[in-house]
Amino acid sequence: MWDKLAEVERRFEEVAVQLSQPEVIRNRDQFQRLSKEHKDLTELVATIRAYRKAADELQDSEKLIKDSIDPDMAAMALEEATLLRGELEGLEANLKTLLLPKDPNDEKNVILEIRAGTGGDEASLFAGELFRSYMRYAETKRLKVELMSISDGTVGGYKEVIAMITGAGAYSVFKYEKGVHRVQRVPNTETQGRIHTSTVTVAVLPEAEEIEVEILEKDLRIDVYRSGGHGGQSVNTTDSAVRITHLPTGIVVAMQDEKSQIKNRAKGMRVLRARIYDQRQQELDATRTAERRSQLGGGDRSEKIRTYNFPQSRVTDHRIGLSLYSIDAIMNGELDSLIEPLTKAEQAERLKDATS
């Protein structure tokens, strides 16, 4: 590990020098690529240097313990050495985590799809609440949200909502949300106080670049039709809605929110490309999962990942057995209390895999 860390530090210094070169500054693509590499290495190098500093201080304390003739001075050095050993242990664990290969999708933008499942109107209402929670969370992470498609529920909420979330690390922020979310509560229309159970399905698709997913025109069937409008909006009087069918996979995307057929097609292609990319990723994940089941589950959309129990004010994430009694805060977009433990659990499992 230490040879690898020394190489990382050398590369960090090398990139810093390259970034100061006029020819690199003038080359926008090269400058952006090197800037990203420098940024990615910054935390790791800072941790390496913190470890080295603590190790040097520990060596000085141990020398002082050995050589000191003053009992009080030796006692102080012993106390400091104990603290430094604990610090070094934590830094070493952090270094091992930082050296793990990163998820190649983590920095990608996200196409977030939320659909009401079982439960009728209650499912639609919860889909709307969950979407608002995500939008507030995205705002705290300084991510931009662009609505792509909405299908309103009959009494509020959404039957389906699709949004593009853009910004640094968008996928890393939302990737743990994919799956089935179950809600348990008493509907306003329930006169006998019975708890109803509904479900909402969330898909989190990393946006795919054209070079990552090539879509041939001959593999597409494009149908245009008149938009039906939604939510009281005026119905379009032109054939602006677009339905795109990818023949090899059978994936279908429909877009009608824009008044322009061209804009609807462009949005539809972004969603289609992301769904094809996600399908391929799921096929790869299924192969890996068959070899070794991850602690966090396969992330399959049919997998129940979380339960929101309103009468008990409890949110339970079933993948790591975490229960929090702060449902109001979570529905208000305070999701770090869920996301951070999931991130740590994934890192622990990957570290276990790397050392086994």
Secondary structure in CASP SS format (residue, H / E / C, confidence):
PFRMAT SS
TARGET T0000
AUTHOR 0000-0000-0000
METHOD secondary structure of the structure
MODEL  1
M C 1.00
W H 1.00
D H 1.00
K H 1.00
L H 1.00
A H 1.00
E H 1.00
V H 1.00
E H 1.00
R H 1.00
R H 1.00
F H 1.00
E H 1.00
E H 1.00
V H 1.00
A H 1.00
V H 1.00
Q H 1.00
L H 1.00
S C 1.00
Q C 1.00
P H 1.00
E H 1.00
V H 1.00
I H 1.00
R H 1.00
N C 1.00
R H 1.00
D H 1.00
Q H 1.00
F H 1.00
Q H 1.00
R H 1.00
L H 1.00
S H 1.00
K H 1.00
E H 1.00
H H 1.00
K H 1.00
D H 1.00
L H 1.00
T H 1.00
E H 1.00
L H 1.00
V H 1.00
A H 1.00
T H 1.00
I H 1.00
R H 1.00
A H 1.00
Y H 1.00
R H 1.00
K H 1.00
A H 1.00
A H 1.00
D H 1.00
E H 1.00
L H 1.00
Q H 1.00
D H 1.00
S H 1.00
E H 1.00
K H 1.00
L H 1.00
I H 1.00
K H 1.00
D H 1.00
S C 1.00
I C 1.00
D C 1.00
P H 1.00
D H 1.00
M H 1.00
A H 1.00
A H 1.00
M H 1.00
A H 1.00
L H 1.00
E H 1.00
E H 1.00
A H 1.00
T H 1.00
L H 1.00
L H 1.00
R H 1.00
G H 1.00
E H 1.00
L H 1.00
E H 1.00
G H 1.00
L H 1.00
E H 1.00
A H 1.00
N H 1.00
L H 1.00
K H 1.00
T H 1.00
L H 1.00
L C 1.00
L C 1.00
P C 1.00
K C 1.00
D C 1.00
P C 1.00
N C 1.00
D C 1.00
E C 1.00
K C 1.00
N C 1.00
V E 1.00
I E 1.00
L E 1.00
E E 1.00
I E 1.00
R E 1.00
A E 1.00
G C 1.00
T C 1.00
G C 1.00
G C 1.00
D H 1.00
E H 1.00
A H 1.00
S H 1.00
L H 1.00
F H 1.00
A H 1.00
G H 1.00
E H 1.00
L H 1.00
F H 1.00
R H 1.00
S H 1.00
Y H 1.00
M H 1.00
R H 1.00
Y H 1.00
A H 1.00
E H 1.00
T H 1.00
K C 1.00
R C 1.00
L C 1.00
K E 1.00
V E 1.00
E E 1.00
L E 1.00
M E 1.00
S E 1.00
I E 1.00
S E 1.00
D E 1.00
G C 1.00
T C 1.00
V C 1.00
G C 1.00
G C 1.00
Y E 1.00
K E 1.00
E E 1.00
V E 1.00
I E 1.00
A E 1.00
M E 1.00
I E 1.00
T E 1.00
G C 1.00
A C 1.00
G C 1.00
A H 1.00
Y H 1.00
S H 1.00
V H 1.00
F H 1.00
K H 1.00
Y H 1.00
E H 1.00
K C 1.00
G E 1.00
V E 1.00
H E 1.00
R E 1.00
V E 1.00
Q E 1.00
R E 1.00
V C 1.00
P C 1.00
N C 1.00
T C 1.00
E C 1.00
T C 1.00
Q C 1.00
G C 1.00
R C 1.00
I C 1.00
H E 1.00
T E 1.00
S E 1.00
T E 1.00
V E 1.00
T E 1.00
V E 1.00
A E 1.00
V E 1.00
L E 1.00
P E 1.00
E C 1.00
A C 1.00
E C 1.00
E C 1.00
I C 1.00
E C 1.00
V C 1.00
E C 1.00
I C 1.00
L C 1.00
E H 1.00
K H 1.00
D H 1.00
L E 1.00
R E 1.00
I E 1.00
D E 1.00
V E 1.00
Y E 1.00
R C 1.00
S C 1.00
G C 1.00
G C 1.00
H C 1.00
G C 1.00
G C 1.00
Q C 1.00
S C 1.00
V C 1.00
N C 1.00
T C 1.00
T C 1.00
D C 1.00
S C 1.00
A E 1.00
V E 1.00
R E 1.00
I E 1.00
T E 1.00
H E 1.00
L C 1.00
P C 1.00
T C 1.00
G C 1.00
I E 1.00
V E 1.00
V E 1.00
A E 1.00
M E 1.00
Q C 1.00
D C 1.00
E C 1.00
K C 1.00
S C 1.00
Q H 1.00
I H 1.00
K H 1.00
N H 1.00
R H 1.00
A H 1.00
K H 1.00
G H 1.00
M H 1.00
R H 1.00
V H 1.00
L H 1.00
R H 1.00
A H 1.00
R H 1.00
I H 1.00
Y H 1.00
D H 1.00
Q H 1.00
R H 1.00
Q H 1.00
Q H 1.00
E H 1.00
L H 1.00
D H 1.00
A H 1.00
T H 1.00
R H 1.00
T H 1.00
A H 1.00
E H 1.00
R C 1.00
R C 1.00
S C 1.00
Q C 1.00
L C 1.00
G C 1.00
G C 1.00
G C 1.00
D C 1.00
R C 1.00
S C 1.00
E C 1.00
K E 1.00
I E 1.00
R E 1.00
T E 1.00
Y E 1.00
N E 1.00
F C 1.00
P C 1.00
Q C 1.00
S C 1.00
R E 1.00
V E 1.00
T E 1.00
D E 1.00
H C 1.00
R C 1.00
I C 1.00
G C 1.00
L E 1.00
S E 1.00
L E 1.00
Y C 1.00
S C 1.00
I H 1.00
D H 1.00
A H 1.00
I H 1.00
M H 1.00
N C 1.00
G C 1.00
E C 1.00
L C 1.00
D H 1.00
S H 1.00
L H 1.00
I H 1.00
E H 1.00
P H 1.00
L H 1.00
T H 1.00
K H 1.00
A H 1.00
E H 1.00
Q H 1.00
A H 1.00
E H 1.00
R H 1.00
L H 1.00
K H 1.00
D H 1.00
A H 1.00
T H 1.00
S C 1.00
END
